[in-house]
Amino acid sequence: MTPERATAPKTVDEYLARVPPEFRAALERLRKIIKDAAPDADEVISYQMPAFRQNGMLVYYAAFKDHCSFFVASPGVRRRFSAELKPFEGGKGTLHFTPERPLPRDLVTRIVKARVEENAARRSK
């Protein structure tokens, strides 16, 4: 590991700059979809991964050795979309995708909007 990689990224752009180019494009596409679905959300680094926060955490994403992951920070939302998520399941709460097999734009949009609604409802209680 190079000294540059030894330190945790402080910004999403810094994180993405460290991702191999073939995965960077896939993550940048996902980032744009999330931003479009939740324009008021803040981009943050959490658990050393890019994430979006609005009234609490919405979603996380990251690149790994042989895939990218999308983390839906809600068991309820995962259950709601379980049939559509099945082809991408990679572990508890993790969806795996690659540049050749990206997550569908419409599905990501609906997940993010569901998370925004869920966090807003929880906050208003």
N, CA, C and O atoms as a GROMACS GRO file, in nm:
protein
  500
    1MET      N    1   0.085  -0.119   0.000
    1MET     CA    2   0.000   0.000   0.000
    1MET      C    3   0.089   0.124   0.000
    1MET      O    4   0.186   0.132   0.076
    2THR      N    5   0.057   0.218  -0.084
    2THR     CA    6   0.135   0.340  -0.091
    2THR      C    7   0.097   0.432   0.025
    2THR      O    8  -0.012   0.417   0.080
    3PRO      N    9   0.183   0.524   0.063
    3PRO     CA   10   0.149   0.617   0.171
    3PRO      C   11   0.019   0.693   0.143
    3PRO      O   12  -0.057   0.722   0.235
    4GLU      N   13  -0.005   0.725   0.015
    4GLU     CA   14  -0.127   0.798  -0.021
    4GLU      C   15  -0.251   0.716   0.018
    4GLU      O   16  -0.349   0.772   0.067
    5ARG      N   17  -0.246   0.585  -0.003
    5ARG     CA   18  -0.361   0.499   0.028
    5ARG      C   19  -0.368   0.463   0.176
    5ARG      O   20  -0.471   0.414   0.223
    6ALA      N   21  -0.261   0.487   0.249
    6ALA     CA   22  -0.260   0.451   0.390
    6ALA      C   23  -0.353   0.540   0.472
    6ALA      O   24  -0.398   0.500   0.579
    7THR      N   25  -0.381   0.659   0.424
    7THR     CA   26  -0.471   0.749   0.496
    7THR      C   27  -0.612   0.737   0.439
    7THR      O   28  -0.631   0.718   0.319
    8ALA      N   29  -0.708   0.748   0.526
    8ALA     CA   30  -0.847   0.739   0.484
    8ALA      C   31  -0.884   0.860   0.400
    8ALA      O   32  -0.838   0.971   0.428
    9PRO      N   33  -0.966   0.841   0.298
    9PRO     CA   34  -1.008   0.956   0.217
    9PRO      C   35  -1.094   1.051   0.301
    9PRO      O   36  -1.173   1.007   0.385
   10LYS      N   37  -1.079   1.180   0.277
   10LYS     CA   38  -1.156   1.280   0.350
   10LYS      C   39  -1.278   1.329   0.271
   10LYS      O   40  -1.373   1.381   0.330
   11THR      N   41  -1.274   1.312   0.139
   11THR     CA   42  -1.385   1.355   0.055
   11THR      C   43  -1.421   1.244  -0.043
   11THR      O   44  -1.342   1.153  -0.067
   12VAL      N   45  -1.541   1.254  -0.099
   12VAL     CA   46  -1.584   1.156  -0.200
   12VAL      C   47  -1.494   1.164  -0.322
   12VAL      O   48  -1.455   1.061  -0.377
   13ASP      N   49  -1.460   1.284  -0.365
   13ASP     CA   50  -1.372   1.298  -0.481
   13ASP      C   51  -1.236   1.232  -0.456
   13ASP      O   52  -1.180   1.170  -0.545
   14GLU      N   53  -1.184   1.246  -0.335
   14GLU     CA   54  -1.057   1.184  -0.300
   14GLU      C   55  -1.072   1.031  -0.304
   14GLU      O   56  -0.984   0.961  -0.354
   15TYR      N   57  -1.183   0.980  -0.252
   15TYR     CA   58  -1.209   0.836  -0.257
   15TYR      C   59  -1.211   0.788  -0.403
   15TYR      O   60  -1.143   0.692  -0.438
   16LEU      N   61  -1.290   0.856  -0.486
   16LEU     CA   62  -1.306   0.814  -0.625
   16LEU      C   63  -1.174   0.821  -0.703
   16LEU      O   64  -1.151   0.740  -0.792
   17ALA      N   65  -1.089   0.917  -0.669
   17ALA     CA   66  -0.960   0.930  -0.737
   17ALA      C   67  -0.872   0.808  -0.713
   17ALA      O   68  -0.783   0.778  -0.793
   18ARG      N   69  -0.895   0.737  -0.603
   18ARG     CA   70  -0.816   0.619  -0.568
   18ARG      C   71  -0.871   0.490  -0.627
   18ARG      O   72  -0.805   0.387  -0.623
   19VAL      N   73  -0.992   0.495  -0.682
   19VAL     CA   74  -1.057   0.375  -0.735
   19VAL      C   75  -1.003   0.346  -0.876
   19VAL      O   76  -0.982   0.439  -0.954
   20PRO      N   77  -0.979   0.219  -0.909
   20PRO     CA   78  -0.934   0.187  -1.045
   20PRO      C   79  -1.033   0.243  -1.149
   20PRO      O   80  -1.154   0.242  -1.126
   21PRO      N   81  -0.982   0.290  -1.262
   21PRO     CA   82  -1.067   0.356  -1.361
   21PRO      C   83  -1.190   0.277  -1.403
   21PRO      O   84  -1.297   0.335  -1.423
   22GLU      N   85  -1.178   0.144  -1.417
   22GLU     CA   86  -1.293   0.066  -1.463
   22GLU      C   87  -1.408   0.069  -1.362
   22GLU      O   88  -1.524   0.059  -1.401
   23PHE      N   89  -1.377   0.082  -1.234
   23PHE     CA   90  -1.482   0.089  -1.132
   23PHE      C   91  -1.521   0.234  -1.104
   23PHE      O   92  -1.634   0.261  -1.063
   24ARG      N   93  -1.429   0.327  -1.126
   24ARG     CA   94  -1.458   0.468  -1.101
   24ARG      C   95  -1.578   0.516  -1.182
   24ARG      O   96  -1.665   0.584  -1.129
   25ALA      N   97  -1.583   0.481  -1.310
   25ALA     CA   98  -1.695   0.524  -1.394
   25ALA      C   99  -1.827   0.468  -1.342
   25ALA      O  100  -1.928   0.539  -1.342
   26ALA      N  101  -1.827   0.343  -1.298
   26ALA     CA  102  -1.950   0.283  -1.245
   26ALA      C  103  -1.994   0.354  -1.117
   26ALA      O  104  -2.114   0.376  -1.097
   27LEU      N  105  -1.900   0.389  -1.031
   27LEU     CA  106  -1.934   0.459  -0.907
   27LEU      C  107  -1.978   0.602  -0.935
   27LEU      O  108  -2.068   0.653  -0.868
   28GLU      N  109  -1.915   0.666  -1.032
   28GLU     CA  110  -1.957   0.803  -1.067
   28GLU      C  111  -2.099   0.803  -1.124
   28GLU      O  112  -2.176   0.896  -1.098
   29ARG      N  113  -2.134   0.702  -1.202
   29ARG     CA  114  -2.270   0.688  -1.254
   29ARG      C  115  -2.368   0.672  -1.137
   29ARG      O  116  -2.472   0.738  -1.133
   30LEU      N  117  -2.335   0.583  -1.043
   30LEU     CA  118  -2.420   0.560  -0.927
   30LEU      C  119  -2.434   0.688  -0.845
   30LEU      O  120  -2.543   0.722  -0.800
   31ARG      N  121  -2.324   0.758  -0.826
   31ARG     CA  122  -2.326   0.884  -0.750
   31ARG      C  123  -2.423   0.984  -0.812
   31ARG      O  124  -2.498   1.050  -0.741
   32LYS      N  125  -2.421   0.995  -0.944
   32LYS     CA  126  -2.511   1.089  -1.011
   32LYS      C  127  -2.657   1.047  -0.993
   32LYS      O  128  -2.743   1.132  -0.968
   33ILE      N  129  -2.685   0.919  -1.005
   33ILE     CA  130  -2.822   0.870  -0.986
   33ILE      C  131  -2.870   0.904  -0.845
   33ILE      O  132  -2.983   0.951  -0.827
   34ILE      N  133  -2.786   0.881  -0.747
   34ILE     CA  134  -2.823   0.910  -0.608
   34ILE      C  135  -2.846   1.060  -0.589
   34ILE      O  136  -2.944   1.100  -0.528
   35LYS      N  137  -2.754   1.142  -0.641
   35LYS     CA  138  -2.770   1.288  -0.630
   35LYS      C  139  -2.900   1.335  -0.693
   35LYS      O  140  -2.968   1.421  -0.638
   36ASP      N  141  -2.934   1.279  -0.809
   36ASP     CA  142  -3.058   1.317  -0.877
   36ASP      C  143  -3.180   1.276  -0.795
   36ASP      O  144  -3.280   1.348  -0.793
   37ALA      N  145  -3.173   1.162  -0.729
   37ALA     CA  146  -3.286   1.111  -0.650
   37ALA      C  147  -3.300   1.182  -0.515
   37ALA      O  148  -3.409   1.190  -0.460
   38ALA      N  149  -3.188   1.232  -0.463
   38ALA     CA  150  -3.188   1.297  -0.331
   38ALA      C  151  -3.105   1.425  -0.340
   38ALA      O  152  -2.996   1.432  -0.284
   39PRO      N  153  -3.156   1.527  -0.412
   39PRO     CA  154  -3.075   1.647  -0.436
   39PRO      C  155  -3.040   1.725  -0.308
   39PRO      O  156  -2.946   1.804  -0.310
   40ASP      N  157  -3.114   1.705  -0.200
   40ASP     CA  158  -3.084   1.777  -0.076
   40ASP      C  159  -2.991   1.701   0.017
   40ASP      O  160  -2.954   1.751   0.123
   41ALA      N  161  -2.953   1.580  -0.021
   41ALA     CA  162  -2.866   1.498   0.063
   41ALA      C  163  -2.723   1.551   0.060
   41ALA      O  164  -2.679   1.608  -0.040
   42ASP      N  165  -2.653   1.530   0.169
   42ASP     CA  166  -2.512   1.566   0.179
   42ASP      C  167  -2.426   1.445   0.147
   42ASP      O  168  -2.456   1.333   0.189
   43GLU      N  169  -2.320   1.467   0.073
   43GLU     CA  170  -2.223   1.360   0.048
   43GLU      C  171  -2.121   1.362   0.160
   43GLU      O  172  -2.069   1.467   0.197
   44VAL      N  173  -2.093   1.245   0.214
   44VAL     CA  174  -1.998   1.233   0.323
   44VAL      C  175  -1.914   1.107   0.303
   44VAL      O  176  -1.945   1.021   0.220
   45ILE      N  177  -1.808   1.098   0.380
   45ILE     CA  178  -1.733   0.974   0.391
   45ILE      C  179  -1.770   0.916   0.528
   45ILE      O  180  -1.758   0.983   0.630
   46SER      N  181  -1.816   0.793   0.527
   46SER     CA  182  -1.854   0.724   0.651
   46SER      C  183  -1.803   0.581   0.639
   46SER      O  184  -1.822   0.517   0.536
   47TYR      N  185  -1.741   0.530   0.743
   47TYR     CA  186  -1.679   0.398   0.738
   47TYR      C  187  -1.581   0.390   0.620
   47TYR      O  188  -1.566   0.284   0.559
   48GLN      N  189  -1.515   0.500   0.590
   48GLN     CA  190  -1.416   0.512   0.483
   48GLN      C  191  -1.476   0.486   0.344
   48GLN      O  192  -1.405   0.447   0.252
   49MET      N  193  -1.608   0.507   0.329
   49MET     CA  194  -1.677   0.490   0.202
   49MET      C  195  -1.760   0.614   0.171
   49MET      O  196  -1.800   0.686   0.263
   50PRO      N  197  -1.786   0.641   0.043
   50PRO     CA  198  -1.878   0.748   0.008
   50PRO      C  199  -2.019   0.712   0.056
   50PRO      O  200  -2.061   0.596   0.051
   51ALA      N  201  -2.090   0.812   0.103
   51ALA     CA  202  -2.226   0.791   0.152
   51ALA      C  203  -2.306   0.918   0.131
   51ALA      O  204  -2.251   1.026   0.108
   52PHE      N  205  -2.436   0.904   0.140
   52PHE     CA  206  -2.527   1.018   0.134
   52PHE      C  207  -2.607   1.021   0.263
   52PHE      O  208  -2.649   0.917   0.314
   53ARG      N  209  -2.626   1.143   0.314
   53ARG     CA  210  -2.695   1.161   0.442
   53ARG      C  211  -2.803   1.268   0.427
   53ARG      O  212  -2.778   1.376   0.373
   54GLN      N  213  -2.922   1.236   0.475
   54GLN     CA  214  -3.032   1.332   0.481
   54GLN      C  215  -3.124   1.285   0.592
   54GLN      O  216  -3.192   1.183   0.578
   55ASN      N  217  -3.127   1.358   0.701
   55ASN     CA  218  -3.200   1.316   0.820
   55ASN      C  219  -3.152   1.178   0.867
   55ASN      O  220  -3.232   1.098   0.915
   56GLY      N  221  -3.025   1.153   0.853
   56GLY     CA  222  -2.965   1.024   0.883
   56GLY      C  223  -2.903   0.968   0.756
   56GLY      O  224  -2.918   1.025   0.648
   57MET      N  225  -2.834   0.856   0.770
   57MET     CA  226  -2.768   0.796   0.654
   57MET      C  227  -2.873   0.740   0.558
   57MET      O  228  -2.973   0.682   0.600
   58LEU      N  229  -2.847   0.759   0.428
   58LEU     CA  230  -2.936   0.705   0.325
   58LEU      C  231  -2.876   0.578   0.266
   58LEU      O  232  -2.932   0.469   0.282
   59VAL      N  233  -2.763   0.591   0.198
   59VAL     CA  234  -2.698   0.479   0.130
   59VAL      C  235  -2.546   0.502   0.129
   59VAL      O  236  -2.499   0.614   0.146
   60TYR      N  237  -2.473   0.393   0.110
   60TYR     CA  238  -2.328   0.394   0.097
   60TYR      C  239  -2.293   0.323  -0.033
   60TYR      O  240  -2.374   0.246  -0.086
   61TYR      N  241  -2.173   0.347  -0.084
   61TYR     CA  242  -2.124   0.270  -0.198
   61TYR      C  243  -1.972   0.263  -0.190
   61TYR      O  244  -1.908   0.345  -0.125
   62ALA      N  245  -1.915   0.163  -0.258
   62ALA     CA  246  -1.770   0.144  -0.251
   62ALA      C  247  -1.723   0.053  -0.363
   62ALA      O  248  -1.802  -0.019  -0.425
   63ALA      N  249  -1.593   0.056  -0.387
   63ALA     CA  250  -1.530  -0.035  -0.483
   63ALA      C  251  -1.444  -0.134  -0.406
   63ALA      O  252  -1.380  -0.099  -0.306
   64PHE      N  253  -1.444  -0.256  -0.453
   64PHE     CA  254  -1.362  -0.362  -0.395
   64PHE      C  255  -1.280  -0.425  -0.506
   64PHE      O  256  -1.283  -0.378  -0.620
   65LYS      N  257  -1.207  -0.530  -0.476
   65LYS     CA  258  -1.114  -0.589  -0.571
   65LYS      C  259  -1.182  -0.631  -0.702
   65LYS      O  260  -1.130  -0.603  -0.810
   66ASP      N  261  -1.297  -0.698  -0.694
   66ASP     CA  262  -1.359  -0.751  -0.815
   66ASP      C  263  -1.504  -0.709  -0.837
   66ASP      O  264  -1.573  -0.764  -0.922
   67HIS      N  265  -1.550  -0.612  -0.760
   67HIS     CA  266  -1.688  -0.564  -0.775
   67HIS      C  267  -1.705  -0.430  -0.704
   67HIS      O  268  -1.616  -0.384  -0.632
   68CYS      N  269  -1.819  -0.368  -0.727
   68CYS     CA  270  -1.860  -0.250  -0.652
   68CYS      C  271  -1.977  -0.291  -0.563
   68CYS      O  272  -2.046  -0.389  -0.592
   69SER      N  273  -1.998  -0.218  -0.456
   69SER     CA  274  -2.109  -0.248  -0.366
   69SER      C  275  -2.192  -0.125  -0.342
   69SER      O  276  -2.143  -0.012  -0.341
   70PHE      N  277  -2.321  -0.149  -0.322
   70PHE     CA  278  -2.419  -0.046  -0.286
   70PHE      C  279  -2.485  -0.097  -0.159
   70PHE      O  280  -2.538  -0.208  -0.155
   71PHE      N  281  -2.481  -0.015  -0.055
   71PHE     CA  282  -2.533  -0.054   0.075
   71PHE      C  283  -2.660   0.025   0.102
   71PHE      O  284  -2.657   0.148   0.114
   72VAL      N  285  -2.770  -0.045   0.112
   72VAL     CA  286  -2.899   0.016   0.143
   72VAL      C  287  -2.911   0.012   0.296
   72VAL      O  288  -2.926  -0.095   0.354
   73ALA      N  289  -2.904   0.126   0.358
   73ALA     CA  290  -2.896   0.133   0.504
   73ALA      C  291  -3.032   0.114   0.571
   73ALA      O  292  -3.067   0.190   0.662
   74SER      N  293  -3.109   0.014   0.526
   74SER     CA  294  -3.241  -0.008   0.584
   74SER      C  295  -3.291  -0.149   0.553
   74SER      O  296  -3.311  -0.183   0.436
   75PRO      N  297  -3.312  -0.230   0.655
   75PRO     CA  298  -3.370  -0.363   0.631
   75PRO      C  299  -3.510  -0.354   0.569
   75PRO      O  300  -3.545  -0.437   0.485
   76GLY      N  301  -3.588  -0.256   0.610
   76GLY     CA  302  -3.723  -0.240   0.555
   76GLY      C  303  -3.723  -0.211   0.406
   76GLY      O  304  -3.802  -0.269   0.332
   77VAL      N  305  -3.635  -0.123   0.363
   77VAL     CA  306  -3.627  -0.091   0.221
   77VAL      C  307  -3.573  -0.210   0.144
   77VAL      O  308  -3.620  -0.238   0.033
   78ARG      N  309  -3.476  -0.281   0.199
   78ARG     CA  310  -3.426  -0.402   0.131
   78ARG      C  311  -3.538  -0.504   0.113
   78ARG      O  312  -3.550  -0.564   0.007
   79ARG      N  313  -3.621  -0.523   0.216
   79ARG     CA  314  -3.734  -0.616   0.204
   79ARG      C  315  -3.833  -0.569   0.098
   79ARG      O  316  -3.883  -0.649   0.019
   80ARG      N  317  -3.860  -0.439   0.096
   80ARG     CA  318  -3.956  -0.382   0.001
   80ARG      C  319  -3.916  -0.408  -0.145
   80ARG      O  320  -4.002  -0.430  -0.230
   81PHE      N  321  -3.788  -0.406  -0.172
   81PHE     CA  322  -3.738  -0.424  -0.309
   81PHE      C  323  -3.669  -0.560  -0.327
   81PHE      O  324  -3.595  -0.578  -0.424
   82SER      N  325  -3.693  -0.654  -0.238
   82SER     CA  326  -3.616  -0.780  -0.235
   82SER      C  327  -3.618  -0.856  -0.367
   82SER      O  328  -3.515  -0.909  -0.408
   83ALA      N  329  -3.732  -0.862  -0.433
   83ALA     CA  330  -3.738  -0.938  -0.559
   83ALA      C  331  -3.646  -0.877  -0.665
   83ALA      O  332  -3.578  -0.949  -0.737
   84GLU      N  333  -3.644  -0.745  -0.673
   84GLU     CA  334  -3.561  -0.677  -0.773
   84GLU      C  335  -3.413  -0.680  -0.735
   84GLU      O  336  -3.326  -0.673  -0.822
   85LEU      N  337  -3.385  -0.689  -0.606
   85LEU     CA  338  -3.247  -0.687  -0.558
   85LEU      C  339  -3.178  -0.823  -0.566
   85LEU      O  340  -3.055  -0.831  -0.568
   86LYS      N  341  -3.258  -0.928  -0.570
   86LYS     CA  342  -3.204  -1.064  -0.564
   86LYS      C  343  -3.086  -1.089  -0.658
   86LYS      O  344  -2.987  -1.148  -0.614
   87PRO      N  345  -3.091  -1.046  -0.785
   87PRO     CA  346  -2.977  -1.073  -0.874
   87PRO      C  347  -2.847  -1.003  -0.832
   87PRO      O  348  -2.740  -1.039  -0.880
   88PHE      N  349  -2.857  -0.905  -0.744
   88PHE     CA  350  -2.740  -0.826  -0.705
   88PHE      C  351  -2.694  -0.854  -0.562
   88PHE      O  352  -2.595  -0.797  -0.517
   89GLU      N  353  -2.765  -0.941  -0.490
   89GLU     CA  354  -2.730  -0.965  -0.349
   89GLU      C  355  -2.591  -1.023  -0.337
   89GLU      O  356  -2.554  -1.116  -0.408
   90GLY      N  357  -2.515  -0.965  -0.246
   90GLY     CA  358  -2.378  -1.011  -0.227
   90GLY      C  359  -2.348  -1.040  -0.082
   90GLY      O  360  -2.236  -1.080  -0.049
   91GLY      N  361  -2.443  -1.021   0.005
   91GLY     CA  362  -2.423  -1.042   0.147
   91GLY      C  363  -2.530  -0.965   0.221
   91GLY      O  364  -2.617  -0.903   0.160
   92LYS      N  365  -2.523  -0.970   0.350
   92LYS     CA  366  -2.625  -0.904   0.431
   92LYS      C  367  -2.625  -0.753   0.404
   92LYS      O  368  -2.535  -0.680   0.444
   93GLY      N  369  -2.728  -0.708   0.335
   93GLY     CA  370  -2.743  -0.566   0.310
   93GLY      C  371  -2.657  -0.509   0.200
   93GLY      O  372  -2.657  -0.388   0.178
   94THR      N  373  -2.583  -0.593   0.131
   94THR     CA  374  -2.490  -0.547   0.028
   94THR      C  375  -2.536  -0.592  -0.110
   94THR      O  376  -2.571  -0.708  -0.130
   95LEU      N  377  -2.535  -0.500  -0.203
   95LEU     CA  378  -2.564  -0.532  -0.342
   95LEU      C  379  -2.435  -0.520  -0.421
   95LEU      O  380  -2.365  -0.419  -0.412
   96HIS      N  381  -2.402  -0.622  -0.498
   96HIS     CA  382  -2.280  -0.621  -0.579
   96HIS      C  383  -2.315  -0.592  -0.724
   96HIS      O  384  -2.415  -0.641  -0.777
   97PHE      N  385  -2.232  -0.511  -0.787
   97PHE     CA  386  -2.248  -0.481  -0.929
   97PHE      C  387  -2.111  -0.455  -0.989
   97PHE      O  388  -2.012  -0.437  -0.919
   98THR      N  389  -2.109  -0.455  -1.121
   98THR     CA  390  -1.985  -0.428  -1.195
   98THR      C  391  -2.019  -0.330  -1.306
   98THR      O  392  -2.136  -0.306  -1.334
   99PRO      N  393  -1.918  -0.274  -1.370
   99PRO     CA  394  -1.946  -0.185  -1.483
   99PRO      C  395  -2.026  -0.257  -1.594
   99PRO      O  396  -2.108  -0.195  -1.661
  100GLU      N  397  -2.000  -0.387  -1.611
  100GLU     CA  398  -2.070  -0.463  -1.714
  100GLU      C  399  -2.213  -0.500  -1.672
  100GLU      O  400  -2.298  -0.526  -1.756
  101ARG      N  401  -2.237  -0.501  -1.543
  101ARG     CA  402  -2.368  -0.538  -1.488
  101ARG      C  403  -2.408  -0.435  -1.381
  101ARG      O  404  -2.410  -0.466  -1.262
  102PRO      N  405  -2.440  -0.313  -1.425
  102PRO     CA  406  -2.471  -0.206  -1.329
  102PRO      C  407  -2.610  -0.224  -1.266
  102PRO      O  408  -2.695  -0.294  -1.320
  103LEU      N  409  -2.629  -0.159  -1.154
  103LEU     CA  410  -2.762  -0.155  -1.093
  103LEU      C  411  -2.853  -0.071  -1.183
  103LEU      O  412  -2.810   0.031  -1.236
  104PRO      N  413  -2.977  -0.114  -1.201
  104PRO     CA  414  -3.070  -0.036  -1.284
  104PRO      C  415  -3.096   0.103  -1.224
  104PRO      O  416  -3.123   0.116  -1.105
  105ARG      N  417  -3.088   0.204  -1.309
  105ARG     CA  418  -3.109   0.344  -1.267
  105ARG      C  419  -3.242   0.359  -1.193
  105ARG      O  420  -3.247   0.420  -1.086
  106ASP      N  421  -3.348   0.305  -1.248
  106ASP     CA  422  -3.481   0.320  -1.188
  106ASP      C  423  -3.486   0.257  -1.049
  106ASP      O  424  -3.548   0.312  -0.959
  107LEU      N  425  -3.423   0.143  -1.033
  107LEU     CA  426  -3.422   0.075  -0.903
  107LEU      C  427  -3.347   0.158  -0.799
  107LEU      O  428  -3.395   0.176  -0.688
  108VAL      N  429  -3.230   0.207  -0.836
  108VAL     CA  430  -3.152   0.291  -0.743
  108VAL      C  431  -3.232   0.415  -0.704
  108VAL      O  432  -3.236   0.453  -0.587
  109THR      N  433  -3.295   0.478  -0.802
  109THR     CA  434  -3.375   0.598  -0.776
  109THR      C  435  -3.487   0.568  -0.675
  109THR      O  436  -3.507   0.643  -0.580
  110ARG      N  437  -3.558   0.458  -0.697
  110ARG     CA  438  -3.668   0.423  -0.606
  110ARG      C  439  -3.618   0.388  -0.466
  110ARG      O  440  -3.682   0.422  -0.367
  111ILE      N  441  -3.503   0.320  -0.458
  111ILE     CA  442  -3.445   0.288  -0.327
  111ILE      C  443  -3.408   0.415  -0.253
  111ILE      O  444  -3.441   0.431  -0.136
  112VAL      N  445  -3.338   0.505  -0.320
  112VAL     CA  446  -3.293   0.629  -0.255
  112VAL      C  447  -3.413   0.712  -0.211
  112VAL      O  448  -3.414   0.764  -0.100
  113LYS      N  449  -3.513   0.725  -0.295
  113LYS     CA  450  -3.633   0.802  -0.258
  113LYS      C  451  -3.705   0.736  -0.140
  113LYS      O  452  -3.758   0.805  -0.053
  114ALA      N  453  -3.708   0.604  -0.137
  114ALA     CA  454  -3.769   0.533  -0.024
  114ALA      C  455  -3.691   0.560   0.104
  114ALA      O  456  -3.750   0.576   0.211
  115ARG      N  457  -3.558   0.566   0.094
  115ARG     CA  458  -3.475   0.595   0.212
  115ARG      C  459  -3.498   0.738   0.259
  115ARG      O  460  -3.503   0.763   0.380
  116VAL      N  461  -3.511   0.834   0.166
  116VAL     CA  462  -3.538   0.973   0.203
  116VAL      C  463  -3.671   0.979   0.280
  116VAL      O  464  -3.680   1.043   0.385
  117GLU      N  465  -3.773   0.913   0.227
  117GLU     CA  466  -3.904   0.912   0.292
  117GLU      C  467  -3.898   0.845   0.429
  117GLU      O  468  -3.955   0.895   0.526
  118GLU      N  469  -3.828   0.735   0.437
  118GLU     CA  470  -3.815   0.662   0.563
  118GLU      C  471  -3.746   0.748   0.670
  118GLU      O  472  -3.793   0.754   0.784
  119ASN      N  473  -3.637   0.815   0.632
  119ASN     CA  474  -3.566   0.900   0.728
  119ASN      C  475  -3.652   1.019   0.768
  119ASN      O  476  -3.652   1.058   0.885
  120ALA      N  477  -3.725   1.078   0.674
  120ALA     CA  478  -3.811   1.193   0.706
  120ALA      C  479  -3.923   1.150   0.802
  120ALA      O  480  -3.953   1.222   0.897
  121ALA      N  481  -3.983   1.035   0.778
  121ALA     CA  482  -4.089   0.985   0.866
  121ALA      C  483  -4.036   0.958   1.007
  121ALA      O  484  -4.101   0.990   1.106
  122ARG      N  485  -3.917   0.899   1.014
  122ARG     CA  486  -3.857   0.870   1.145
  122ARG      C  487  -3.826   1.000   1.218
  122ARG      O  488  -3.843   1.009   1.340
  123ARG      N  489  -3.782   1.099   1.146
  123ARG     CA  490  -3.745   1.227   1.209
  123ARG      C  491  -3.869   1.301   1.260
  123ARG      O  492  -3.864   1.368   1.363
  124SER      N  493  -3.981   1.288   1.186
  124SER     CA  494  -4.101   1.362   1.226
  124SER      C  495  -4.172   1.301   1.346
  124SER      O  496  -4.263   1.363   1.402
  125LYS      N  497  -4.132   1.181   1.386
  125LYS     CA  498  -4.197   1.115   1.501
  125LYS      C  499  -4.151   1.177   1.632
  125LYS      O  500  -4.194   1.135   1.739
   0.00000   0.00000   0.00000
